[in-house]
Amino acid sequence: MSEDTKDIKEKKPKVAPKKAVAKSEVEAKPAAKTAAKPKTAAKKATTKKTSGQKTSGKIKVTLTKSGIGYPQRQKDTLRGLGLRKMHSSKILNDTPAIRGMAKKVEHLVKLEVV
C-alpha cells in the first residue's frame, strides 16, 4: 500500500472538544430558575350555571331511525345513550351531557320530557 491510502484509512472524523464548565455555573442556573417561578394561588371551586335548563327531571329518548350509514361517532353516541334496537326507549336523567348527546343525533332519536 502506498502512504496516501494508509493516511485515508487511518483518518478519523474530527470531534470538537467539549467545553469545560465550572461547577459553580452548573449549580447556579437551576437555583435561579426555581426562584423566579411565581407562586400560584389555590383555585376556587366554581359551579357551572345552566342556561334555564331543567336538570332534576327525566327525559325519554327513543331511537326512531337506524344508525346504519352514519359515522361511527354517531353510532357510539347512540350506544352511549343506551339505544341498541329500533324503537327502543331509555329514560335518562335530564343533564346537559345527555341533552348534548341527544342533540348530536337528533335526526335519529325522539326526545320527550317525562
Phi and psi in radians as a Rosetta constraint file:
Dihedral C 1 N 2 CA 2 C 2 CIRCULARHARMONIC -1.486 0.35
Dihedral N 2 CA 2 C 2 N 3 CIRCULARHARMONIC 2.917 0.35
Dihedral C 2 N 3 CA 3 C 3 CIRCULARHARMONIC -1.177 0.35
Dihedral N 3 CA 3 C 3 N 4 CIRCULARHARMONIC -0.542 0.35
Dihedral C 3 N 4 CA 4 C 4 CIRCULARHARMONIC -1.132 0.35
Dihedral N 4 CA 4 C 4 N 5 CIRCULARHARMONIC -0.741 0.35
Dihedral C 4 N 5 CA 5 C 5 CIRCULARHARMONIC -1.253 0.35
Dihedral N 5 CA 5 C 5 N 6 CIRCULARHARMONIC -0.540 0.35
Dihedral C 5 N 6 CA 6 C 6 CIRCULARHARMONIC -1.122 0.35
Dihedral N 6 CA 6 C 6 N 7 CIRCULARHARMONIC -0.743 0.35
Dihedral C 6 N 7 CA 7 C 7 CIRCULARHARMONIC -1.113 0.35
Dihedral N 7 CA 7 C 7 N 8 CIRCULARHARMONIC -0.653 0.35
Dihedral C 7 N 8 CA 8 C 8 CIRCULARHARMONIC -1.176 0.35
Dihedral N 8 CA 8 C 8 N 9 CIRCULARHARMONIC -0.759 0.35
Dihedral C 8 N 9 CA 9 C 9 CIRCULARHARMONIC -1.191 0.35
Dihedral N 9 CA 9 C 9 N 10 CIRCULARHARMONIC -0.604 0.35
Dihedral C 9 N 10 CA 10 C 10 CIRCULARHARMONIC -1.452 0.35
Dihedral N 10 CA 10 C 10 N 11 CIRCULARHARMONIC -0.247 0.35
Dihedral C 10 N 11 CA 11 C 11 CIRCULARHARMONIC -1.226 0.35
Dihedral N 11 CA 11 C 11 N 12 CIRCULARHARMONIC 2.341 0.35
Dihedral C 11 N 12 CA 12 C 12 CIRCULARHARMONIC -1.993 0.35
Dihedral N 12 CA 12 C 12 N 13 CIRCULARHARMONIC 2.645 0.35
Dihedral C 12 N 13 CA 13 C 13 CIRCULARHARMONIC -1.112 0.35
Dihedral N 13 CA 13 C 13 N 14 CIRCULARHARMONIC 2.461 0.35
Dihedral C 13 N 14 CA 14 C 14 CIRCULARHARMONIC -1.371 0.35
Dihedral N 14 CA 14 C 14 N 15 CIRCULARHARMONIC 2.357 0.35
Dihedral C 14 N 15 CA 15 C 15 CIRCULARHARMONIC -2.024 0.35
Dihedral N 15 CA 15 C 15 N 16 CIRCULARHARMONIC 2.289 0.35
Dihedral C 15 N 16 CA 16 C 16 CIRCULARHARMONIC -1.199 0.35
Dihedral N 16 CA 16 C 16 N 17 CIRCULARHARMONIC 2.400 0.35
Dihedral C 16 N 17 CA 17 C 17 CIRCULARHARMONIC -1.190 0.35
Dihedral N 17 CA 17 C 17 N 18 CIRCULARHARMONIC 2.570 0.35
Dihedral C 17 N 18 CA 18 C 18 CIRCULARHARMONIC -1.255 0.35
Dihedral N 18 CA 18 C 18 N 19 CIRCULARHARMONIC 2.514 0.35
Dihedral C 18 N 19 CA 19 C 19 CIRCULARHARMONIC -1.384 0.35
Dihedral N 19 CA 19 C 19 N 20 CIRCULARHARMONIC 2.292 0.35
Dihedral C 19 N 20 CA 20 C 20 CIRCULARHARMONIC -1.357 0.35
Dihedral N 20 CA 20 C 20 N 21 CIRCULARHARMONIC 2.317 0.35
Dihedral C 20 N 21 CA 21 C 21 CIRCULARHARMONIC -2.138 0.35
Dihedral N 21 CA 21 C 21 N 22 CIRCULARHARMONIC 2.353 0.35
Dihedral C 21 N 22 CA 22 C 22 CIRCULARHARMONIC -1.259 0.35
Dihedral N 22 CA 22 C 22 N 23 CIRCULARHARMONIC 2.585 0.35
Dihedral C 22 N 23 CA 23 C 23 CIRCULARHARMONIC -1.072 0.35
Dihedral N 23 CA 23 C 23 N 24 CIRCULARHARMONIC -0.631 0.35
Dihedral C 23 N 24 CA 24 C 24 CIRCULARHARMONIC -1.112 0.35
Dihedral N 24 CA 24 C 24 N 25 CIRCULARHARMONIC -0.614 0.35
Dihedral C 24 N 25 CA 25 C 25 CIRCULARHARMONIC -1.190 0.35
Dihedral N 25 CA 25 C 25 N 26 CIRCULARHARMONIC -0.723 0.35
Dihedral C 25 N 26 CA 26 C 26 CIRCULARHARMONIC -1.142 0.35
Dihedral N 26 CA 26 C 26 N 27 CIRCULARHARMONIC -0.753 0.35
Dihedral C 26 N 27 CA 27 C 27 CIRCULARHARMONIC -1.269 0.35
Dihedral N 27 CA 27 C 27 N 28 CIRCULARHARMONIC -0.506 0.35
Dihedral C 27 N 28 CA 28 C 28 CIRCULARHARMONIC -1.305 0.35
Dihedral N 28 CA 28 C 28 N 29 CIRCULARHARMONIC -0.580 0.35
Dihedral C 28 N 29 CA 29 C 29 CIRCULARHARMONIC -1.129 0.35
Dihedral N 29 CA 29 C 29 N 30 CIRCULARHARMONIC -0.889 0.35
Dihedral C 29 N 30 CA 30 C 30 CIRCULARHARMONIC -1.081 0.35
Dihedral N 30 CA 30 C 30 N 31 CIRCULARHARMONIC -0.604 0.35
Dihedral C 30 N 31 CA 31 C 31 CIRCULARHARMONIC -1.130 0.35
Dihedral N 31 CA 31 C 31 N 32 CIRCULARHARMONIC -0.663 0.35
Dihedral C 31 N 32 CA 32 C 32 CIRCULARHARMONIC -1.174 0.35
Dihedral N 32 CA 32 C 32 N 33 CIRCULARHARMONIC -0.659 0.35
Dihedral C 32 N 33 CA 33 C 33 CIRCULARHARMONIC -1.179 0.35
Dihedral N 33 CA 33 C 33 N 34 CIRCULARHARMONIC -0.735 0.35
Dihedral C 33 N 34 CA 34 C 34 CIRCULARHARMONIC -1.220 0.35
Dihedral N 34 CA 34 C 34 N 35 CIRCULARHARMONIC -0.550 0.35
Dihedral C 34 N 35 CA 35 C 35 CIRCULARHARMONIC -1.279 0.35
Dihedral N 35 CA 35 C 35 N 36 CIRCULARHARMONIC -0.459 0.35
Dihedral C 35 N 36 CA 36 C 36 CIRCULARHARMONIC -1.426 0.35
Dihedral N 36 CA 36 C 36 N 37 CIRCULARHARMONIC -0.236 0.35
Dihedral C 36 N 37 CA 37 C 37 CIRCULARHARMONIC -1.236 0.35
Dihedral N 37 CA 37 C 37 N 38 CIRCULARHARMONIC 2.237 0.35
Dihedral C 37 N 38 CA 38 C 38 CIRCULARHARMONIC -1.349 0.35
Dihedral N 38 CA 38 C 38 N 39 CIRCULARHARMONIC 2.600 0.35
Dihedral C 38 N 39 CA 39 C 39 CIRCULARHARMONIC -1.389 0.35
Dihedral N 39 CA 39 C 39 N 40 CIRCULARHARMONIC 2.380 0.35
Dihedral C 39 N 40 CA 40 C 40 CIRCULARHARMONIC -1.663 0.35
Dihedral N 40 CA 40 C 40 N 41 CIRCULARHARMONIC 2.457 0.35
Dihedral C 40 N 41 CA 41 C 41 CIRCULARHARMONIC -1.374 0.35
Dihedral N 41 CA 41 C 41 N 42 CIRCULARHARMONIC 2.684 0.35
Dihedral C 41 N 42 CA 42 C 42 CIRCULARHARMONIC -1.147 0.35
Dihedral N 42 CA 42 C 42 N 43 CIRCULARHARMONIC 2.384 0.35
Dihedral C 42 N 43 CA 43 C 43 CIRCULARHARMONIC -1.325 0.35
Dihedral N 43 CA 43 C 43 N 44 CIRCULARHARMONIC 2.423 0.35
Dihedral C 43 N 44 CA 44 C 44 CIRCULARHARMONIC -1.506 0.35
Dihedral N 44 CA 44 C 44 N 45 CIRCULARHARMONIC 2.476 0.35
Dihedral C 44 N 45 CA 45 C 45 CIRCULARHARMONIC -1.315 0.35
Dihedral N 45 CA 45 C 45 N 46 CIRCULARHARMONIC 2.211 0.35
Dihedral C 45 N 46 CA 46 C 46 CIRCULARHARMONIC -2.113 0.35
Dihedral N 46 CA 46 C 46 N 47 CIRCULARHARMONIC 2.602 0.35
Dihedral C 46 N 47 CA 47 C 47 CIRCULARHARMONIC -1.814 0.35
Dihedral N 47 CA 47 C 47 N 48 CIRCULARHARMONIC 2.467 0.35
Dihedral C 47 N 48 CA 48 C 48 CIRCULARHARMONIC -1.423 0.35
Dihedral N 48 CA 48 C 48 N 49 CIRCULARHARMONIC 2.342 0.35
Dihedral C 48 N 49 CA 49 C 49 CIRCULARHARMONIC -1.700 0.35
Dihedral N 49 CA 49 C 49 N 50 CIRCULARHARMONIC 2.360 0.35
Dihedral C 49 N 50 CA 50 C 50 CIRCULARHARMONIC -1.557 0.35
Dihedral N 50 CA 50 C 50 N 51 CIRCULARHARMONIC 2.645 0.35
Dihedral C 50 N 51 CA 51 C 51 CIRCULARHARMONIC -1.559 0.35
Dihedral N 51 CA 51 C 51 N 52 CIRCULARHARMONIC 1.283 0.35
Dihedral C 51 N 52 CA 52 C 52 CIRCULARHARMONIC 1.280 0.35
Dihedral N 52 CA 52 C 52 N 53 CIRCULARHARMONIC 0.275 0.35
Dihedral C 52 N 53 CA 53 C 53 CIRCULARHARMONIC -1.607 0.35
Dihedral N 53 CA 53 C 53 N 54 CIRCULARHARMONIC 2.554 0.35
Dihedral C 53 N 54 CA 54 C 54 CIRCULARHARMONIC -1.282 0.35
Dihedral N 54 CA 54 C 54 N 55 CIRCULARHARMONIC 2.324 0.35
Dihedral C 54 N 55 CA 55 C 55 CIRCULARHARMONIC -2.124 0.35
Dihedral N 55 CA 55 C 55 N 56 CIRCULARHARMONIC -0.109 0.35
Dihedral C 55 N 56 CA 56 C 56 CIRCULARHARMONIC -1.730 0.35
Dihedral N 56 CA 56 C 56 N 57 CIRCULARHARMONIC -0.223 0.35
Dihedral C 56 N 57 CA 57 C 57 CIRCULARHARMONIC -1.498 0.35
Dihedral N 57 CA 57 C 57 N 58 CIRCULARHARMONIC -2.905 0.35
Dihedral C 57 N 58 CA 58 C 58 CIRCULARHARMONIC -2.162 0.35
Dihedral N 58 CA 58 C 58 N 59 CIRCULARHARMONIC 2.649 0.35
Dihedral C 58 N 59 CA 59 C 59 CIRCULARHARMONIC -2.258 0.35
Dihedral N 59 CA 59 C 59 N 60 CIRCULARHARMONIC 2.617 0.35
Dihedral C 59 N 60 CA 60 C 60 CIRCULARHARMONIC -1.904 0.35
Dihedral N 60 CA 60 C 60 N 61 CIRCULARHARMONIC 2.134 0.35
Dihedral C 60 N 61 CA 61 C 61 CIRCULARHARMONIC -1.941 0.35
Dihedral N 61 CA 61 C 61 N 62 CIRCULARHARMONIC 2.200 0.35
Dihedral C 61 N 62 CA 62 C 62 CIRCULARHARMONIC -2.123 0.35
Dihedral N 62 CA 62 C 62 N 63 CIRCULARHARMONIC 2.294 0.35
Dihedral C 62 N 63 CA 63 C 63 CIRCULARHARMONIC -1.388 0.35
Dihedral N 63 CA 63 C 63 N 64 CIRCULARHARMONIC 1.985 0.35
Dihedral C 63 N 64 CA 64 C 64 CIRCULARHARMONIC -1.839 0.35
Dihedral N 64 CA 64 C 64 N 65 CIRCULARHARMONIC -0.299 0.35
Dihedral C 64 N 65 CA 65 C 65 CIRCULARHARMONIC -2.437 0.35
Dihedral N 65 CA 65 C 65 N 66 CIRCULARHARMONIC 2.532 0.35
Dihedral C 65 N 66 CA 66 C 66 CIRCULARHARMONIC -1.212 0.35
Dihedral N 66 CA 66 C 66 N 67 CIRCULARHARMONIC 2.635 0.35
Dihedral C 66 N 67 CA 67 C 67 CIRCULARHARMONIC -1.473 0.35
Dihedral N 67 CA 67 C 67 N 68 CIRCULARHARMONIC -0.028 0.35
Dihedral C 67 N 68 CA 68 C 68 CIRCULARHARMONIC -1.128 0.35
Dihedral N 68 CA 68 C 68 N 69 CIRCULARHARMONIC 2.323 0.35
Dihedral C 68 N 69 CA 69 C 69 CIRCULARHARMONIC 1.574 0.35
Dihedral N 69 CA 69 C 69 N 70 CIRCULARHARMONIC 0.007 0.35
Dihedral C 69 N 70 CA 70 C 70 CIRCULARHARMONIC -1.926 0.35
Dihedral N 70 CA 70 C 70 N 71 CIRCULARHARMONIC 2.804 0.35
Dihedral C 70 N 71 CA 71 C 71 CIRCULARHARMONIC -1.020 0.35
Dihedral N 71 CA 71 C 71 N 72 CIRCULARHARMONIC 2.654 0.35
Dihedral C 71 N 72 CA 72 C 72 CIRCULARHARMONIC -1.012 0.35
Dihedral N 72 CA 72 C 72 N 73 CIRCULARHARMONIC -0.576 0.35
Dihedral C 72 N 73 CA 73 C 73 CIRCULARHARMONIC -1.071 0.35
Dihedral N 73 CA 73 C 73 N 74 CIRCULARHARMONIC -0.669 0.35
Dihedral C 73 N 74 CA 74 C 74 CIRCULARHARMONIC -1.266 0.35
Dihedral N 74 CA 74 C 74 N 75 CIRCULARHARMONIC -0.622 0.35
Dihedral C 74 N 75 CA 75 C 75 CIRCULARHARMONIC -1.114 0.35
Dihedral N 75 CA 75 C 75 N 76 CIRCULARHARMONIC -0.687 0.35
Dihedral C 75 N 76 CA 76 C 76 CIRCULARHARMONIC -1.150 0.35
Dihedral N 76 CA 76 C 76 N 77 CIRCULARHARMONIC -0.622 0.35
Dihedral C 76 N 77 CA 77 C 77 CIRCULARHARMONIC -1.143 0.35
Dihedral N 77 CA 77 C 77 N 78 CIRCULARHARMONIC -0.721 0.35
Dihedral C 77 N 78 CA 78 C 78 CIRCULARHARMONIC -1.072 0.35
Dihedral N 78 CA 78 C 78 N 79 CIRCULARHARMONIC -0.748 0.35
Dihedral C 78 N 79 CA 79 C 79 CIRCULARHARMONIC -1.135 0.35
Dihedral N 79 CA 79 C 79 N 80 CIRCULARHARMONIC -0.645 0.35
Dihedral C 79 N 80 CA 80 C 80 CIRCULARHARMONIC -1.140 0.35
Dihedral N 80 CA 80 C 80 N 81 CIRCULARHARMONIC -0.534 0.35
Dihedral C 80 N 81 CA 81 C 81 CIRCULARHARMONIC -1.382 0.35
Dihedral N 81 CA 81 C 81 N 82 CIRCULARHARMONIC -0.158 0.35
Dihedral C 81 N 82 CA 82 C 82 CIRCULARHARMONIC 1.544 0.35
Dihedral N 82 CA 82 C 82 N 83 CIRCULARHARMONIC 0.303 0.35
Dihedral C 82 N 83 CA 83 C 83 CIRCULARHARMONIC -1.754 0.35
Dihedral N 83 CA 83 C 83 N 84 CIRCULARHARMONIC 2.152 0.35
Dihedral C 83 N 84 CA 84 C 84 CIRCULARHARMONIC -2.049 0.35
Dihedral N 84 CA 84 C 84 N 85 CIRCULARHARMONIC -0.836 0.35
Dihedral C 84 N 85 CA 85 C 85 CIRCULARHARMONIC -1.895 0.35
Dihedral N 85 CA 85 C 85 N 86 CIRCULARHARMONIC 2.770 0.35
Dihedral C 85 N 86 CA 86 C 86 CIRCULARHARMONIC -1.029 0.35
Dihedral N 86 CA 86 C 86 N 87 CIRCULARHARMONIC 2.448 0.35
Dihedral C 86 N 87 CA 87 C 87 CIRCULARHARMONIC 1.105 0.35
Dihedral N 87 CA 87 C 87 N 88 CIRCULARHARMONIC 0.297 0.35
Dihedral C 87 N 88 CA 88 C 88 CIRCULARHARMONIC -1.437 0.35
Dihedral N 88 CA 88 C 88 N 89 CIRCULARHARMONIC 2.586 0.35
Dihedral C 88 N 89 CA 89 C 89 CIRCULARHARMONIC -2.192 0.35
Dihedral N 89 CA 89 C 89 N 90 CIRCULARHARMONIC 2.670 0.35
Dihedral C 89 N 90 CA 90 C 90 CIRCULARHARMONIC -2.400 0.35
Dihedral N 90 CA 90 C 90 N 91 CIRCULARHARMONIC 2.404 0.35
Dihedral C 90 N 91 CA 91 C 91 CIRCULARHARMONIC -1.765 0.35
Dihedral N 91 CA 91 C 91 N 92 CIRCULARHARMONIC 2.083 0.35
Dihedral C 91 N 92 CA 92 C 92 CIRCULARHARMONIC -2.164 0.35
Dihedral N 92 CA 92 C 92 N 93 CIRCULARHARMONIC 2.798 0.35
Dihedral C 92 N 93 CA 93 C 93 CIRCULARHARMONIC -1.141 0.35
Dihedral N 93 CA 93 C 93 N 94 CIRCULARHARMONIC 2.471 0.35
Dihedral C 93 N 94 CA 94 C 94 CIRCULARHARMONIC -1.476 0.35
Dihedral N 94 CA 94 C 94 N 95 CIRCULARHARMONIC 1.553 0.35
Dihedral C 94 N 95 CA 95 C 95 CIRCULARHARMONIC -2.090 0.35
Dihedral N 95 CA 95 C 95 N 96 CIRCULARHARMONIC 2.795 0.35
Dihedral C 95 N 96 CA 96 C 96 CIRCULARHARMONIC -1.038 0.35
Dihedral N 96 CA 96 C 96 N 97 CIRCULARHARMONIC -0.572 0.35
Dihedral C 96 N 97 CA 97 C 97 CIRCULARHARMONIC -1.158 0.35
Dihedral N 97 CA 97 C 97 N 98 CIRCULARHARMONIC -0.786 0.35
Dihedral C 97 N 98 CA 98 C 98 CIRCULARHARMONIC -1.167 0.35
Dihedral N 98 CA 98 C 98 N 99 CIRCULARHARMONIC -0.723 0.35
Dihedral C 98 N 99 CA 99 C 99 CIRCULARHARMONIC -1.093 0.35
Dihedral N 99 CA 99 C 99 N 100 CIRCULARHARMONIC -0.672 0.35
Dihedral C 99 N 100 CA 100 C 100 CIRCULARHARMONIC -1.134 0.35
Dihedral N 100 CA 100 C 100 N 101 CIRCULARHARMONIC -0.716 0.35
Dihedral C 100 N 101 CA 101 C 101 CIRCULARHARMONIC -1.126 0.35
Dihedral N 101 CA 101 C 101 N 102 CIRCULARHARMONIC -0.741 0.35
Dihedral C 101 N 102 CA 102 C 102 CIRCULARHARMONIC -1.142 0.35
Dihedral N 102 CA 102 C 102 N 103 CIRCULARHARMONIC -0.611 0.35
Dihedral C 102 N 103 CA 103 C 103 CIRCULARHARMONIC -1.176 0.35
Dihedral N 103 CA 103 C 103 N 104 CIRCULARHARMONIC -0.596 0.35
Dihedral C 103 N 104 CA 104 C 104 CIRCULARHARMONIC -1.157 0.35
Dihedral N 104 CA 104 C 104 N 105 CIRCULARHARMONIC -0.484 0.35
Dihedral C 104 N 105 CA 105 C 105 CIRCULARHARMONIC -2.114 0.35
Dihedral N 105 CA 105 C 105 N 106 CIRCULARHARMONIC 0.580 0.35
Dihedral C 105 N 106 CA 106 C 106 CIRCULARHARMONIC -1.113 0.35
Dihedral N 106 CA 106 C 106 N 107 CIRCULARHARMONIC -0.355 0.35
Dihedral C 106 N 107 CA 107 C 107 CIRCULARHARMONIC -1.386 0.35
Dihedral N 107 CA 107 C 107 N 108 CIRCULARHARMONIC -0.137 0.35
Dihedral C 107 N 108 CA 108 C 108 CIRCULARHARMONIC -1.973 0.35
Dihedral N 108 CA 108 C 108 N 109 CIRCULARHARMONIC -0.273 0.35
Dihedral C 108 N 109 CA 109 C 109 CIRCULARHARMONIC -2.198 0.35
Dihedral N 109 CA 109 C 109 N 110 CIRCULARHARMONIC 2.866 0.35
Dihedral C 109 N 110 CA 110 C 110 CIRCULARHARMONIC -2.059 0.35
Dihedral N 110 CA 110 C 110 N 111 CIRCULARHARMONIC 2.355 0.35
Dihedral C 110 N 111 CA 111 C 111 CIRCULARHARMONIC -2.026 0.35
Dihedral N 111 CA 111 C 111 N 112 CIRCULARHARMONIC 2.223 0.35
Dihedral C 111 N 112 CA 112 C 112 CIRCULARHARMONIC -2.274 0.35
Dihedral N 112 CA 112 C 112 N 113 CIRCULARHARMONIC 2.432 0.35
Dihedral C 112 N 113 CA 113 C 113 CIRCULARHARMONIC -1.494 0.35
Dihedral N 113 CA 113 C 113 N 114 CIRCULARHARMONIC 2.238 0.35
